[in-house]
Amino acid sequence: MNVFDLIAKEQQRQNENIELIASENFVSENVLKAVGSCLTNKYAEGYPVNRTSGSRGRYYGGCEIVNEIEEYCCDLWRKVFQTDYHVNVQPHCGSNANFAAYMSVLKPGDTILSMNLDNGAHLTHGSPVNFSGKLYHMEFYGVTPEGFIDYDDMEAKAEALQPKLILAGASAYSRIIDFERFAAVAKKVGAYFMVDMAHIAGLVAAGEHPTPFGLADIITTTTHKTLRGPRGGLIFCRPELARKVDSAVFPGSQGGPLLHVIAGKAIAAEEALQPEFKEYAHNVRVNCRAMCDEFLKMGYDVVTGGTDNHLFLLDLTKTGLSGKEVQDELDLHHITLNKNCVPQEKRSPAQTSGVRIGTAAMTTKGYGPEDFIRVAHQIDCVIRGMQKARENA
């Protein structure tokens, strides 16, 4: 057994499994070629000299060509989101992008107001075991009993706490986010407004979700998930924050950029600019709504009662099963998803009372509404089988 044997096994798993993890997708052959190219050999600490941040350039020689690649990548992502914001394409991942974003405008101990972690936020939005919870004073706004963002709660806490930064964005929230309301509150209390759009970026790019551009001061995203690119991160910001953001990425939190991944990000941006991408993103939403509605018809509890984007949460409380149990059993049936906390969660994060389901990856494979409805019934069959086995035990 060697590494390539294991890679082949993983390729087989991806080919055969129904992938419903909302943060996963399948990249194109061109993205794979770029990420596996000779660019992995090149070191290029720093930035191209004509960056809007006033960078002093690279710290290594031989960077003429990779400078062109990075500048081209930046230009493409501005086109994808139709913005004049500054963009940094060097973050290695979404967590690194968030770390640098905070670092660019905050000091340790400053207050950040973000979504409660149990209600759909990401680890980097204030988990006590994450750098965000260790370095900053985190306060949280919640959701209504139905699972919708409680904007009144967010505004009241912003006025009372006077945070330095207000954060919008989530990893397990199925509804449209009202960026205008967040921006208005941030302006009223004098806070920076930051959006982590990692999950919905592809929908934003295609016009399937309202855009945070023109409203937020800083916007971070991953380039995988709904953007269907390589694993990596991006930071957008208003031009006046460009120098602070770039300095927070390098030398603040990273060394040499991954040029092979930046090339992959550029390929993903080229693909996102094609008309076919808009059709894809629209289909992701259509498919998600169809699958979600089928679970509702079968009597399942869905957090917020539906979905507006690429994912939804099944609340399994009344089934008596944990998210972990269902996740593990579905793995045996070649259906991959992940356990997830639900609002007012009673179980531990290791067990959870729900599962998260996303449609971006299988839409890439060509699935349509009828396919996702069929998978919903497969999942239902597995869950009912688990319940029956428990009753007979």
Long-range contacts (C-beta under 8 A, 24 or more apart in sequence): 16-334, 17-334, 17-335, 17-336, 18-334, 18-335, 18-336, 18-362, 18-375, 18-378, 19-336, 19-361, 19-362, 19-365, 20-335, 20-336, 20-337, 20-357, 20-358, 20-359, 20-361, 20-362, 20-375, 21-336, 21-337, 21-338, 21-356, 21-358, 21-361, 22-171, 22-172, 22-199, 22-225, 22-310, 22-311, 22-338, 22-356, 22-357, 22-358, 22-360, 23-171, 23-198, 23-199, 23-222, 23-224, 23-225, 23-358, 24-224, 24-225, 24-358, 24-360, 24-361, 25-224, 25-225, 25-226, 25-227, 25-228, 25-360, 25-361, 25-364, 26-228, 26-361, 26-364, 26-365, 27-224, 27-228, 27-229, 27-230, 27-264, 27-268, 28-228, 28-267, 28-271, 30-267, 30-271, 31-229, 31-230, 31-264, 31-267, 31-268, 31-271, 32-264, 34-230, 34-260, 34-263, 34-264, 34-266, 34-267, 35-230, 35-260, 35-261, 35-263, 35-264, 36-260, 37-260, 37-263, 39-66, 39-69, 39-259, 39-260, 39-262, 39-263, 40-258, 40-259, 40-260, 42-66, 42-259, 43-256, 44-70, 44-256, 44-257, 44-259, 45-250, 45-251, 45-255, 45-256, 45-257, 46-250, 47-246, 47-250, 51-242, 51-246, 52-86, 52-239, 52-242, 53-86, 53-242, 53-243, 53-245, 53-246, 53-247, 54-243, 55-246, 66-259, 66-262, 69-259, 69-262, 69-263, 69-266, 70-257, 70-259, 70-262, 72-266, 73-262, 73-263, 73-265, 73-266, 73-269, 76-266, 76-269, 76-270, 76-273, 77-234, 77-236, 77-265, 77-269, 79-269, 79-273, 80-205, 80-269, 80-272, 80-273, 81-204, 81-205, 81-211, 81-213, 81-236, 82-213, 83-213, 83-214, 83-236, 84-239, 85-213, 85-219, 85-236, 85-237, 85-238, 85-239, 86-236, 86-237, 86-238, 86-239, 86-241, 86-242, 86-245, 86-246, 87-234, 87-235, 87-236, 87-237, 88-234, 88-235, 88-237, 88-245, 88-246, 88-249, 89-232, 89-234, 89-257, 89-262, 89-265, 90-249, 90-250, 90-254, 90-257, 90-258, 90-262, 91-220, 91-232, 91-233, 91-234, 91-235, 91-249, 91-254, 92-232, 92-233, 92-254, 92-258, 92-261, 93-222, 93-231, 93-232, 93-233, 94-122, 94-124, 94-196, 94-198, 94-220, 94-221, 94-222, 94-233, 95-123, 95-124, 95-233, 96-233, 96-249, 96-253, 96-254, 97-220, 97-221, 97-222, 97-233, 97-234, 97-235, 98-122, 98-124, 98-125, 98-132, 98-196, 98-220, 99-124, 99-131, 99-132, 99-253, 100-235, 100-245, 100-248, 100-249, 100-252, 100-253, 100-254, 101-194, 101-218, 101-220, 101-235, 101-237, 101-245, 101-248, 102-132, 102-135, 102-136, 102-165, 103-248, 103-252, 103-253, 104-218, 104-237, 104-241, 104-244, 104-245, 104-247, 104-248, 104-252, 105-164, 105-165, 105-192, 105-217, 105-218, 105-241, 105-244, 106-136, 106-164, 106-165, 108-135, 108-136, 109-135, 109-136, 109-137, 110-136, 110-137, 110-163, 110-164, 110-165, 111-136, 111-137, 111-138, 111-139, 111-161, 111-162, 111-163, 111-164, 111-165, 112-136, 112-137, 112-138, 112-139, 112-163, 112-164, 112-165, 112-166, 112-167, 113-139, 113-140, 113-141, 113-154, 113-157, 113-158, 113-161, 113-163, 113-165, 113-166, 113-167, 113-191, 114-138, 114-139, 114-140, 114-141, 114-166, 114-167, 115-140, 115-141, 115-142, 115-143, 115-149, 115-167, 115-168, 115-169, 115-170, 115-173, 116-140, 116-141, 116-142, 116-143, 117-341, 118-341, 118-342, 118-343, 118-344, 118-345, 119-143, 119-147, 119-170, 119-173, 119-341, 119-343, 120-170, 120-171, 120-172, 120-173, 120-313, 121-169, 121-170, 121-171, 122-169, 122-170, 122-171, 122-196, 122-198, 124-196, 125-167, 125-169, 125-170, 125-196, 139-163, 143-343, 145-343, 145-344, 146-303, 146-304, 146-305, 147-174, 147-303, 147-304, 147-305, 147-313, 147-342, 147-343, 148-175, 148-304, 149-173, 149-175, 149-177, 149-178, 151-178, 151-181, 154-181, 154-182, 154-185, 155-181, 155-185, 158-185, 158-186, 158-188, 158-189, 158-191, 159-188, 159-189, 162-189, 162-190, 162-191, 163-189, 163-191, 164-191, 164-192, 165-191, 165-192, 165-193, 165-194, 166-191, 166-192, 166-193, 166-194, 167-194, 167-195, 167-196, 168-193, 168-194, 168-195, 168-196, 168-212, 168-216, 169-195, 169-196, 169-197, 169-198, 169-199, 169-220, 170-196, 170-199, 171-198, 171-199, 172-311, 172-313, 172-340, 172-341, 172-356, 174-292, 174-302, 174-303, 174-304, 174-306, 174-307, 174-308, 174-309, 174-311, 174-312, 174-313, 175-304, 175-307, 175-308, 175-309, 176-209, 176-210, 176-308, 176-309, 177-209, 177-210, 178-210, 179-210, 179-211, 179-212, 179-215, 179-216, 180-210, 180-215, 182-215, 183-215, 183-216, 186-217, 192-217, 192-218, 193-217, 193-218, 194-218, 194-219, 194-220, 195-219, 195-220, 196-220, 196-221, 197-221, 198-222, 198-225, 199-225, 199-226, 199-309, 199-310, 199-311, 200-226, 200-309, 200-310, 201-225, 201-226, 201-227, 202-226, 202-227, 202-228, 202-272, 202-277, 202-281, 202-284, 202-310, 202-360, 203-281, 203-284, 203-285, 203-309, 203-310, 205-272, 205-277, 205-281, 206-272, 206-277, 206-278, 206-280, 206-281, 206-282, 207-278, 208-281, 208-282, 208-284, 208-285, 208-309, 209-308, 209-309, 217-241, 218-245, 223-264, 223-265, 223-268, 225-360, 226-281, 226-284, 226-310, 226-360, 227-268, 227-272, 228-268, 228-271, 228-272, 228-277, 228-280, 228-360, 228-364, 229-264, 229-265, 229-267, 229-268, 229-269, 229-271, 229-272, 230-261, 230-264, 230-265, 230-268, 231-261, 232-258, 232-261, 232-262, 232-264, 232-265, 234-265, 280-363, 280-364, 283-363, 283-368, 284-310, 284-359, 284-360, 284-363, 285-309, 285-310, 286-369, 287-359, 287-362, 287-363, 287-367, 287-368, 287-369, 287-371, 287-372, 288-312, 288-358, 288-359, 288-372, 290-369, 290-370, 290-372, 290-373, 291-357, 291-359, 291-369, 291-372, 291-373, 291-375, 291-376, 292-357, 294-372, 294-373, 294-376, 294-377, 295-376, 295-380, 298-376, 298-377, 298-380, 300-380, 303-342, 303-343, 303-354, 310-358, 310-359, 310-360, 311-356, 311-357, 311-358, 311-359, 312-356, 312-357, 313-340, 313-342, 313-354, 313-355, 313-356, 313-357, 314-354, 314-355, 314-357, 315-342, 315-353, 315-354, 316-353, 316-354, 316-355, 316-383, 317-342, 317-346, 317-353, 317-354, 319-383, 319-387, 320-387, 320-390, 321-383, 321-386, 321-387, 321-390, 322-347, 322-351, 322-352, 322-353, 323-347, 323-351, 323-352, 323-353, 323-354, 323-355, 324-350, 324-351, 324-352, 325-386, 326-355, 326-382, 326-383, 326-386, 327-355, 329-382, 329-386, 330-379, 330-382, 333-378, 333-382, 335-375, 335-378, 335-379, 335-382
